[in-house]
């Protein structure tokens, strides 16, 4: 007969030691997005439907380009953290690690692609 202490039964089921920091990052990015999304809609909405040359001239100015870049970065960072939480809750085993790696690569790839497109548009 095996005698297990309470500690032995709970081994591996306790705190992951990073939940508070992860939650804090989600809260900070959510507040940042609460400020950035209205600014982005304000700056993007005015140029929506304009000819290409006008859009290029508009995004050559620093304020709209910086707002678009910050919104892109904060939004995809928030997506990465939220998707990681979702995967950690509902996917198990090797698929969990593969899915988290895929989401992180997708997020950073989209960030790089979006910033590259924005820089090409602004310059």
C-alpha positions in Angstrom: 0.0 0.0 0.0 1.3 3.4 -0.9 1.2 6.2 1.6 1.0 9.6 0.0 1.3 12.9 1.8 -0.9 15.8 0.9 2.1 17.4 -0.7 2.9 14.4 -2.8 -0.8 14.2 -4.1 -0.7 17.9 -5.0 2.7 17.8 -6.7 2.5 19.4 -10.1 -1.0 20.7 -9.5 -0.1 24.0 -7.8 0.8 27.4 -9.0 2.7 27.8 -12.3 4.4 30.9 -10.8 3.7 33.1 -13.8 -0.1 33.6 -13.7 0.1 37.0 -12.0 2.6 38.4 -14.5 0.6 37.0 -17.4 -2.6 38.5 -16.0 -0.8 41.9 -15.5 0.4 41.9 -19.2 -3.2 41.2 -20.4 -4.5 44.1 -18.3 -1.9 46.5 -19.5 -2.4 45.6 -23.1 -6.2 45.8 -22.7 -5.9 49.4 -21.3 -3.5 50.3 -24.0 -5.9 49.0 -26.6 -8.8 50.9 -25.0 -6.9 54.1 -25.7 -5.4 53.1 -29.1 -8.5 51.6 -30.8 -10.5 54.9 -30.8 -7.4 56.8 -31.9 -6.9 54.3 -34.7 -10.5 54.5 -35.8 -10.3 58.3 -35.8 -7.1 58.3 -37.9 -8.0 55.4 -40.2 -11.6 56.4 -40.7 -10.7 59.7 -42.2 -8.6 58.2 -44.9 -10.8 55.2 -45.7 -11.7 55.0 -49.3 -9.2 57.6 -50.5 -7.0 57.1 -53.5 -3.6 55.3 -53.0 -1.5 58.4 -53.4 -3.5 60.2 -50.7 -3.2 57.3 -48.3 0.6 57.2 -48.8 0.8 60.9 -48.2 -1.4 60.6 -45.1 0.7 57.7 -43.6 3.9 59.6 -44.3 2.9 61.8 -41.4 4.2 60.6 -38.1 1.0 60.6 -35.9 -1.1 58.3 -38.1 1.8 55.9 -38.7 2.7 55.7 -35.0 -0.9 55.1 -34.0 -1.3 52.4 -36.6 2.0 50.7 -35.6 1.2 50.8 -31.8 -2.3 49.5 -32.4 -0.9 46.7 -34.5 1.7 45.7 -31.9 -0.6 46.0 -28.9 -3.4 44.1 -30.6 -1.3 41.2 -31.7 0.5 41.0 -28.4 -2.9 40.9 -26.6 -4.0 38.2 -29.1 -0.9 36.2 -28.4 -1.4 36.2 -24.6 -5.1 35.5 -24.9 -4.7 32.6 -27.3 -1.9 31.2 -25.1 -4.3 31.2 -22.1 -7.0 29.5 -24.2 -4.6 26.9 -25.4 -3.2 26.2 -21.9 -6.8 25.7 -20.6 -8.2 23.4 -23.4 -5.3 21.6 -25.1 -3.1 19.0 -23.5 0.1 17.1 -24.2 2.4 17.7 -27.1 -0.4 19.4 -29.0 -0.4 22.2 -26.3 3.3 23.0 -26.9 2.9 22.8 -30.7 -0.1 25.1 -30.6 1.5 27.7 -28.3 4.6 27.8 -30.5 2.4 28.2 -33.6 0.4 31.0 -32.1 3.6 32.8 -30.9 5.2 32.4 -34.4 1.9 33.6 -36.1 1.7 36.6 -33.8 5.2 37.8 -34.3 5.1 37.0 -38.0 2.0 39.2 -38.3 3.6 41.9 -36.3 6.7 41.9 -38.6 4.6 41.8 -41.7 2.3 44.6 -40.6 5.2 46.8 -39.5 7.0 46.1 -42.8 3.9 47.1 -44.8 3.4 50.2 -42.7 7.0 51.3 -43.1 6.9 50.7 -46.8 3.7 52.8 -47.0 5.2 55.6 -44.8 8.5 55.8 -46.5 
